[in-house]
Amino acid sequence: MTYIDPVQVSSHNYRSLLENEQVRVLEMTLKAGETDTTHSHPSETVYFIKGTKVKIHLADGDSMEAEIPDGHVMWHEEWTHRVENQGTSDILAIIVEAKQ
């Protein structure tokens, strides 16, 4: 996988809160109707402070839709994707990326 740093390519949606040898912690904000730029994450845990309806566009051209409730926590292996906020409220999430 070619890594695409979300902080570099979509800096208006992602900002680094903490980085050390073990993890990088990001804040993600995505306004209603907005789509971020294609980016990657190593294995990650995401806590959605505020969720909504999303469509996730995968690197292979496939996509999936999900209704993410406030307070939802998810884990995902490394991947490249972009997120489309299809809801009526903004997304606010904390992402913890594992460093390997």
Helices and strands as residue ranges (DSSP letters): H 6-9, E 14-19, E 23-30, E 39-41, E 44-50, E 53-58, E 63-67, E 73-76, E 79-85, E 91-98
